[in-house]
Amino acid sequence: MNEAIERVVISKDWITIMLLISVTLLILNRLKSSDRYYKLKNLLVNNTYINSYSKANPLLFNSFNIIFLSVYIIVISFLLFIAIHLFEPKVASFDFLFYLKIILVVCFFIGLRVVAGVLLGVLFEKERVQKYFTFLKTTYLSNYSLIMLPLIAVHFYFESDIYTYFLLIVAVLLFLYYYILLIKNNQSLVFGKSFYFILYLCTLEIAPFIIMTKILII
């Protein structure tokens, strides 16, 4: 007599919806600002985007950047979701509620960085430098989202442990590469104001990341 075998089917409907939201936002930005979108897409080839929009007003809080920030939140949340499932499966569940928790933590993390950045800029009278650095990071992260989103989509519909490791390695290396570009292209700002940059790095990059990691794995 054959015994019935329980088959667990994991729904990916919510993943498809989040990916479609991301693609829709990108299409919206492309339709609204095609020239700016094209220049951003080619950021790794040349610095035309930075040269063209580094003096725009408003520099940070415009519809183009806000839409890309939304896409970046979705992308980085997916990467954290994948990494936690791979390395800490006991604390993760493959559902939308757990992903939503990650999104909320990422939003808190970004909000903390923005507030800390403004306070540091005011404290050291470096508001213009802080805004410029934030613009550069926002630009690189927007380009990062464009590259990583299709790779993430492939991950969810092409189940392979090898590809998962490949995806996370690419995500980390690309992230580090952007930081190298940030420092290389702004050596005078970084090394001319080394104390401020080190404080900026510790306050806005390392400390919030540690806090976010502890919140997610608890």
N, C-alpha and C positions, 0 to 999 in steps of 0.2 A: 504493500500500500504506500503510495507516494504521499509524503508529508508536504503540506503547503509551506512555501517559503515566502516570508514577508519581504516585500520589495519596498525599499525606501526611495521615494522619488523627491529630489530636491527641486523646488520650483525656482526658476530663474526669471520669472516674469518681472519682478521688481528690478532686477539687474538690467533687463532690456529697457524698462521704462526710464531708468536713470541714464542709461547710455543714449537713449533717444532724446532726452531732455538736453544732454550735453551737446549732441549734434545739432539740435534745433537752435540752441544758443549760439553756436559757432556760425551756423548759416545766417542767423539774424545779424550778427556782427559783420559778416562778409557782405551782406546786402546793404547794410547801413554805411559801412566804411570799407569799401573794397580795396582802395589804394593802401590804406593803413594796414588792413588785414594781410595784404600781399607782402608788404614790407616786413611785417612781424614774422610771417611764415619763413622768410629768407634771412632771419636774424643770424643764423650760424654761418651764413655765406658772407654777409657784409653788415656794417653798422648803420645803414641808411635809416632804419627805423629810429634808432636812438638819436641820430643827428637831426632828424626831421621833427621829432616830437618831444625832445628833452626840455624845450622851452615853452611847451603848450600851456594854455591856461583854460581850465584847471589842469594841473599836471597829473594828479592822481585820481581824483573823484569825478570821473566822467563815465558816460554810459559804456564806452568801449572797454575801459579797464574793469568796471564793475561786472560786466558780463563775463569777461575772461577770469575774473576772480571767482565767480560762481562755478565756472568750469574747472578751475584749478582745485577748488574745494572738493568737488566730486571726484576728480582724478586722484588727488592725494589720499582721500578717504578710501577709495578703492584699493590703492597700494597698501595702505595700513591694514585694511580688511584682509587682503591676500596674505600679507606677511604674518599677521597674527594667527590666521588659520594654519599657516605652514609651520610656524615655530612654537605657538602656544595654543594648540587646538582645544585644550581643556577649558580655556577661558572664553572661547569664541563659539558662537552659534551662527549657522548659515541662514540668517534671516534678515529682514529689513530693519527690525528693531535694533539689532546689534550694529548694523551699518549706520543707522540714524544716530546712535550713541557716538560713533566715531566722528560723524559730521559735526555734531554739537561740540565735541572736544576740539576738533580742528578749528571751528569758528571761534571758540574761546581762545585758542592758541594764537590765531591771527589777530584777534581783538587785543589781546595782551601785548603782542608785539607792536601794534600800532600805537597804543597808549604809551608804552615804555619808550618808543622811538620819539614821540612828540615831547615827552618829558625830558629825555636826554638832550634833544635838540634845543629846547628852551634853557635847560640848566647850563649847557656849555655854549649857548649862543651860536649854535650851528644849525639853525632851522633849514637853511637853504641846502646845506650839505646832506642833512638827514633826508630831506624831501627828494634830492637827486638820487641818493642811494636807494631809497624806497622805490623810486621810479624804475631804476635799473633792475632791481630784484623783481619787481612786478612784471617788467618786460621779459626777463629771462624765464620766469615761471609761467608766463602765458605761452611762450614758445615751447616750454617743457610740456605743457598740457596738450598742445597740438601733436607732439610726437608720441606721447605716452598713451593717449586715449585709444587709438586703434590697436596698440599692443595689448592693452588691458582687455579690449573687446575680444580679441583672439583668445586670450587666456580663458575666459569664461565659457567659450564654446569649442575649445580645443583642449580637452583635459589631458595634461601631461605634466608630471612632476619636473621633468627636465626643462620644459618651457617656463614653468613657474619660477624656477631658480634663474633662468635666463632673463626673465622679465624683471625680477627684483635686482639682479646685478646691473642690468642696463639702467634701471631707474636710479640706483645709487651713483653709478659712474657718471651718468649724464648730469645729475644734480651737482656732483663735485666739479665737473667740467665747467658748469655755469659759474661756480664760485671762483674758479681759477680765472675765467674770463673777466669776472667782475674786478678781481684784484689786479690782473694784468693790464686792463684797459684804464685803470684809475690809480696807477702807482703813486702819483703825486698826492692824491687825496689820502690814500691808505697810509703811506709811509711818512707823509708830512704831518699827519695827525694820528700817529700810531696809538697814543694813549686812548683817545676817543674811539678809535676803531676797535681796539681790544675790549674796551668796556662795552661798546656796541655789540660785539660778537658774543660776549658772555651773557649780556642781559637779554638780547633779542633772539639769539640763536640757540645757545646751549641750555640755559635755564628753562625756558618755556618747553623745549623739546623733552627734557627730563620729566617735567611736570606732566606733560601730555602722555608720555609713555607709561608713567606710574598709574595715571587715571584709567588708561585703557586695559591694563593687565590686572587690575584689582578685581 
